[in-house]
Amino acid sequence: MPIQPPWTTDPAGPVAREIAPLYWIMFAAAVIVLIVVDGGLIYAGIRFRERPGVPAKQFHGNNLLELAWTVIPTLMVVTFSVLSFQRLLVLNDVNTGTAMTITVIARQWQFSYRYPNEPQYKLADGSILTTATDLHIPANTKIKLDITSQDVIHAFYIPPLGGQKDAVPGRTTTLWIEADHPGTYKGQCAEFCGSGHADMLINVVAHPKDQYAAWVASAVKSANEAAAAGGPQVAAGRQLFLSLPCAGCHTIAGTSAQGKVGPELTHIASLDSIVGILKPVNAQNLHTWIKDPQKVKPGTIMPTLGLDDATIDKIVTYLLTLK
Ligand SMILES: [Cu+2]
């Protein structure tokens, strides 16, 4: 499936298609203003400059000019406002024809997604399927997003699908998206939210509409397998994770680890990278990170726990079962 970069200029869904023409109109207006203002400045600088024996002329007041630079910008602002409000009617209509609602939860520094409270998304332990970073949707389907945050203000933004909404603690904001074609659409947190902000990436994975149910079934199956993962090393790692401070900061669905300070780890083994920079997600990279987080990413809120290598290995073995 194609991967689409986070650009506004290449809309891949109805919301982005509403916004893109306004972007181009504003861009064209800005270029014209640049040419007129800078052109006038350069012209005046040359035409009225001081020459030997000829002092520079001074002008005071010019009704025509003053009228022009008051009326033209006013007309521009009014025009842009009207065009924006027209589009808001479409962008804010999150409910008409909506097929499903997914909850987007932002926290430093990861977005996670909780799928609808319906039987096909239920895990064996009764919890609801969640994913992190990757938002899976069916293509050609209107999806409503309920967006919230567990710490500071973030902003959910996928330029090729359009729209941007703040994720505000204690509130739910809404946005809708629809992808024209199956593929991966890249986005990014658009509100500076701390030192990990640049790594707070979003992938919207749009599945062919008729294959979405199969993806849901496989995601539920692997989440169930992860929760029931066996083997003594895994069991020991799980036990360590849940008893050490790890569980106070991280959430792993279906366990007593329900911390909200760090990223959710429910599907950590399926991620492209950890901390946004360590890739691939493998035993060595996880070990390096847990051993000395500050060395990998100075300023991270992940503390160095001073664990010995054998303990870290057990935890890593467990984490790698979380697909
Ligand atoms: Cu953020």
Boltz pocket constraint, residues with backbone or C-beta under 6 A from the ligand:
constraints:
  - pocket:
      binder: B
      contacts: [[A, 106], [A, 107], [A, 109], [A, 153], [A, 154], [A, 155], [A, 189], [A, 190], [A, 191], [A, 192], [A, 193], [A, 197], [A, 200]]
      max_distance: 6.0
